[in-house]
Amino acid sequence: ELDKYIDYYNNERIKVGLNGLSPVQFKYQSHSIT
């Protein structure tokens, strides 16, 4: 149950402050820009 929530939180949840990206997507995008 907790594993599912953590997976959702990091991979599927959309964050307005991250330009509509999930935290994982934002992390990879920010690394590819630099």
C-alpha positions in Angstrom: 0.0 0.0 0.0 2.7 2.5 0.9 4.8 1.5 -2.0 1.9 2.2 -4.4 1.4 5.6 -2.8 5.1 6.5 -3.1 5.1 5.4 -6.7 2.1 7.5 -7.4 3.6 10.5 -5.6 6.8 10.4 -7.5 5.7 9.3 -10.9 2.0 10.1 -11.6 1.1 13.1 -9.4 1.1 16.3 -11.4 2.5 19.4 -9.7 1.5 22.8 -10.8 4.7 24.3 -9.4 6.7 21.9 -11.5 5.1 23.2 -14.8 2.6 20.3 -14.8 5.3 17.6 -14.5 5.6 14.8 -11.9 8.6 15.1 -9.6 10.5 12.4 -11.5 9.8 14.0 -14.9 10.9 17.4 -13.5 14.1 15.9 -12.1 15.0 14.4 -15.5 14.0 17.5 -17.4 16.2 19.7 -15.2 19.1 17.4 -15.6 18.8 17.3 -19.4 18.7 21.2 -19.6 22.0 21.7 -17.8 
